[in-house]
Amino acid sequence: MQHWERVEAFIAVVRFGSFAAAARELKVSNSHVSRLVSQLELQLGTQLLYRTTRQIRLTDAGQLYYESCRHLFDGLREAESLLQHHQGQPTGLLKITAATTFGDRYIAPLVNDFQLLYPQLKVNMYFSNRQVELIEEGFDLAIRMGVMRESTLVAKRLCDRKEFIVGSPEYLARISAPQTLTDLERHNCLVGTRGNWLLQDQGQRKDLVVHGNWQANSGPALLDAALKGLGLAQLPDYYVDEYLANGRLVAVLDEYRFTDAGVWVVYPQQRHLAPKVRLFIDFLAERFTGGVAGLD
């Protein structure tokens, strides 16, 4: 049992990137995790980790040992999932991540509704605009938007996501609306997190680098700048539908709109999903049937 506990501590340190994060996950003290890893190194007669004040790094021996041992813990989790699947009830902790604004507006209410159905379930929501590493950081699933890259993760499309290029009527009265992508060169293009706009030209995806005097990693800030006539912006439908309907924003270059973006639930590939994950994915799929607009 001691040996198993030491290996578990080592795997957690590597997966979560620090002794402190591993201690939080295992619900023990930092010193206890450090002691377990040191005992494991003494037992094996080799150093597994390089330790500095800023970070930890695997030694060559540590890398080999981690790659071998992590499968044991993955197998243990799968065995626990099988048991939960047999019992048919979601239990334990459900860890979810999503982009900040989308998570606040849409995912949090859905998670809250889900927990009302299964009050025995614990939930942990983490909203961030960075790309969270699900397996390494211990998350069950993520809600992601746009175009999915090749990955070992499973991605299930929940609904479409439309990206509009928009400007205020006041801005377009000063500078006439663009008719082609080349016309964007004379416009002030407001930039979000990405430095490019995702478009489609003659059926092909086009990542167009645009230029302007404004940039922020915030969708609400980008929307406000567009509403106040600072320039053109590319924003998803759930930001701009209301303002397109009431005329405060005007869509341009609709013929270049990329048509293969979506909202996705993404999760690690497993032969048997834990009930908490399986039921929540089914719950999301049902609630997203009418698209994002149906959630408001």
C-alpha positions in Angstrom: 0.0 0.0 0.0 2.9 2.4 0.8 4.4 1.8 -2.6 1.1 2.5 -4.3 0.7 5.7 -2.4 4.2 6.8 -3.4 3.5 6.1 -7.0 0.2 7.9 -6.9 1.9 11.0 -5.4 4.6 10.9 -8.2 2.0 10.6 -11.0 0.0 13.5 -9.5 3.1 15.8 -9.3 3.9 15.2 -13.0 0.3 15.5 -14.2 -0.5 18.7 -12.2 2.9 20.3 -12.6 3.8 21.0 -9.0 3.9 19.5 -5.5 1.3 22.1 -4.4 -1.2 21.2 -7.2 -0.7 17.5 -6.5 -1.3 18.0 -2.8 -4.6 19.9 -3.5 -5.7 17.1 -5.8 -4.8 14.4 -3.3 -6.1 16.4 -0.4 -2.9 16.1 1.6 -0.1 18.5 2.6 2.7 19.6 0.3 5.3 18.1 2.6 3.5 14.8 2.6 3.6 14.7 -1.2 7.3 15.7 -1.3 8.1 13.0 1.3 6.3 10.3 -0.7 8.1 11.1 -3.9 11.5 11.2 -2.1 10.7 7.8 -0.5 9.9 6.5 -4.0 13.2 7.7 -5.4 15.0 6.1 -2.5 13.2 2.9 -3.0 13.9 2.8 -6.7 17.5 4.0 -6.2 17.2 6.7 -8.9 16.2 10.4 -9.2 12.8 10.8 -10.9 12.5 14.6 -10.8 14.7 17.7 -11.1 13.4 20.2 -8.5 14.0 24.0 -8.7 12.2 26.8 -6.9 10.2 27.6 -10.1 9.4 24.2 -11.6 9.9 20.5 -11.7 11.2 18.4 -14.6 11.3 14.7 -15.2 14.7 13.0 -15.4 15.1 10.4 -18.2 14.5 7.7 -15.6 11.5 9.6 -14.3 10.0 9.9 -17.8 10.3 6.1 -18.4 8.8 5.4 -15.0 5.9 7.9 -15.5 5.0 6.5 -18.9 4.8 3.0 -17.5 3.0 3.9 -14.3 0.4 6.3 -15.6 -1.3 3.5 -17.5 -1.9 1.7 -14.1 -3.8 4.7 -12.8 -5.7 5.1 -16.1 -6.7 1.5 -15.7 -7.8 2.1 -12.1 -9.9 5.1 -13.2 -11.4 3.0 -16.0 -12.2 0.2 -13.4 -13.9 2.8 -11.2 -15.8 4.1 -14.3 -17.0 0.6 -15.0 -18.3 0.3 -11.5 -20.1 3.6 -11.7 -21.5 2.7 -15.1 -22.9 -0.5 -13.6 -24.4 1.5 -10.7 -25.8 4.0 -13.3 -25.6 7.1 -11.1 -23.2 10.0 -11.5 -21.0 10.3 -8.4 -17.7 12.1 -7.5 -16.4 15.3 -8.9 -17.2 16.6 -12.4 -14.5 19.1 -13.6 -15.4 21.3 -16.6 -13.6 24.0 -18.4 -14.8 26.5 -21.0 -14.0 29.9 -22.4 -14.7 32.7 -19.9 -17.6 34.7 -21.4 -19.3 31.7 -23.0 -18.8 29.7 -19.8 -20.3 32.4 -17.6 -23.2 33.1 -19.9 -24.2 29.6 -21.1 -22.3 26.7 -19.4 -22.6 27.7 -15.8 -26.4 27.8 -15.9 -26.5 24.4 -17.6 -24.1 22.9 -15.0 -26.3 24.3 -12.2 -29.4 22.8 -13.8 -27.6 19.5 -14.1 -26.6 19.5 -10.4 -30.2 20.1 -9.5 -30.9 16.8 -11.1 -28.0 15.1 -9.4 -27.4 16.8 -6.1 -25.0 14.1 -4.9 -22.5 15.2 -7.7 -19.8 17.7 -6.9 -18.9 20.2 -9.7 -15.8 22.3 -10.4 -16.1 24.9 -13.2 -12.9 26.6 -14.5 -13.4 29.4 -17.1 -10.4 30.6 -19.0 -9.5 31.7 -22.5 -6.4 29.5 -22.5 -6.4 26.0 -24.0 -6.6 23.8 -20.9 -4.8 20.4 -21.1 -7.6 18.1 -20.0 -5.7 15.0 -19.1 -2.7 16.7 -17.5 -4.8 19.1 -15.5 -7.4 16.5 -14.4 -10.5 17.8 -16.2 -13.3 15.6 -17.4 -14.4 17.7 -20.3 -14.2 21.0 -22.0 -16.5 23.2 -24.1 -14.6 24.6 -27.1 -15.6 26.7 -30.0 -14.5 27.1 -33.6 -12.7 24.5 -35.7 -11.4 21.4 -33.9 -7.7 20.5 -34.5 -6.5 16.9 -34.9 -6.3 15.5 -31.4 -6.4 12.3 -29.3 -9.5 13.8 -27.6 -13.0 13.0 -28.6 -15.0 15.9 -29.9 -18.8 16.0 -30.2 -20.4 18.9 -32.0 -23.2 20.5 -30.0 -24.3 23.1 -32.5 -23.2 25.4 -35.2 -21.3 28.7 -34.5 -21.5 31.6 -37.0 -18.9 34.3 -37.1 -20.0 37.7 -38.4 -17.9 40.7 -39.5 -19.8 43.6 -38.1 -19.6 47.4 -37.9 -21.9 50.1 -36.6 -24.0 52.2 -39.0 -22.0 55.3 -37.9 -18.7 53.6 -38.8 -20.0 52.4 -42.2 -21.3 55.9 -42.9 -17.7 57.2 -42.6 -16.0 54.4 -44.5 -18.2 52.5 -47.0 -18.8 48.8 -46.4 -16.2 46.4 -47.8 -17.3 44.4 -50.9 -14.2 42.2 -51.1 -11.5 40.9 -48.7 -9.1 43.3 -50.3 -11.3 46.2 -49.2 -10.5 45.4 -45.6 -7.1 47.0 -46.1 -8.7 50.5 -45.9 -10.7 49.6 -42.7 -9.8 49.6 -39.1 -10.1 46.0 -38.1 -10.6 45.4 -34.4 -8.7 42.3 -33.3 -9.5 39.9 -30.5 -7.4 37.1 -29.1 -6.4 35.9 -32.5 -4.5 38.1 -34.9 -6.5 36.8 -37.8 -10.1 36.4 -39.0 -11.4 33.0 -39.9 -13.1 33.2 -43.4 -14.0 31.2 -46.4 -13.0 32.1 -50.0 -14.3 30.0 -52.9 -15.1 27.1 -50.6 -11.6 27.1 -49.0 -10.8 28.1 -45.4 -8.8 31.4 -45.2 -7.1 32.7 -42.1 -6.8 36.4 -43.0 -4.4 38.5 -41.0 -6.1 41.9 -40.4 -4.7 45.2 -39.1 -6.0 48.0 -37.0 -5.3 50.2 -34.0 -7.2 48.2 -31.4 -6.8 44.7 -29.8 -8.0 43.0 -26.6 -8.4 39.4 -25.4 -12.0 40.1 -24.4 -15.1 39.4 -26.5 -17.3 41.9 -24.6 -14.6 44.6 -25.0 -14.5 43.9 -28.8 -18.3 44.1 -29.0 -18.3 47.4 -27.2 -15.6 48.8 -29.5 -17.7 47.8 -32.6 -20.9 49.3 -31.2 -19.1 52.6 -30.5 -17.9 52.8 -34.2 -14.2 52.2 -33.7 -14.0 49.8 -36.6 -15.0 46.4 -38.0 -14.9 43.3 -35.7 -15.4 39.6 -36.2 -17.7 38.1 -33.5 -19.8 35.0 -33.0 -23.5 35.0 -33.3 -24.3 34.8 -29.6 -22.6 38.2 -29.2 -24.1 40.1 -32.1 -27.6 38.5 -33.0 -29.4 41.0 -30.7 -27.6 44.0 -32.2 -28.0 42.8 -35.8 -31.7 42.5 -35.2 -32.1 46.0 -33.7 -29.8 47.7 -36.3 -27.0 48.8 -33.9 -24.6 46.6 -35.9 -24.5 45.7 -39.6 -23.0 42.5 -41.0 -20.7 42.8 -44.0 -18.9 40.3 -46.3 -21.4 37.5 -45.4 -20.4 35.6 -48.5 -17.0 35.0 -46.9 -18.4 33.6 -43.7 -16.8 30.3 -42.6 -19.4 27.6 -42.4 -17.7 24.8 -40.5 -17.2 26.3 -37.1 -19.2 24.9 -34.1 -19.6 24.5 -30.4 -18.0 21.3 -29.2 -17.8 19.2 -26.0 -14.4 17.6 -25.9 -13.3 14.8 -23.5 -10.5 12.2 -23.2 -11.1 8.9 -25.1 -12.2 6.1 -22.8 -13.8 2.8 -23.5 -16.3 3.4 -20.7 -17.4 6.9 -19.8 -18.2 7.5 -16.2 -21.9 8.2 -15.7 -21.2 11.8 -14.6 -19.5 12.5 -17.9 -21.9 10.5 -20.1 -25.0 11.9 -18.6 -23.7 15.5 -18.7 -22.7 15.1 -22.4 -26.2 13.8 -23.1 -27.7 16.7 -21.1 -25.7 19.3 -23.1 -26.6 17.7 -26.5 -30.3 17.9 -25.6 -30.1 21.5 -24.3 -28.1 22.7 -27.4 -30.6 21.2 -29.8 -31.9 24.7 -30.7 -28.4 26.2 -30.9 -26.9 28.8 -28.7 -29.8 31.1 -29.2 -32.2 28.6 -27.7 -30.3 28.8 -24.4 -31.1 32.5 -23.8 
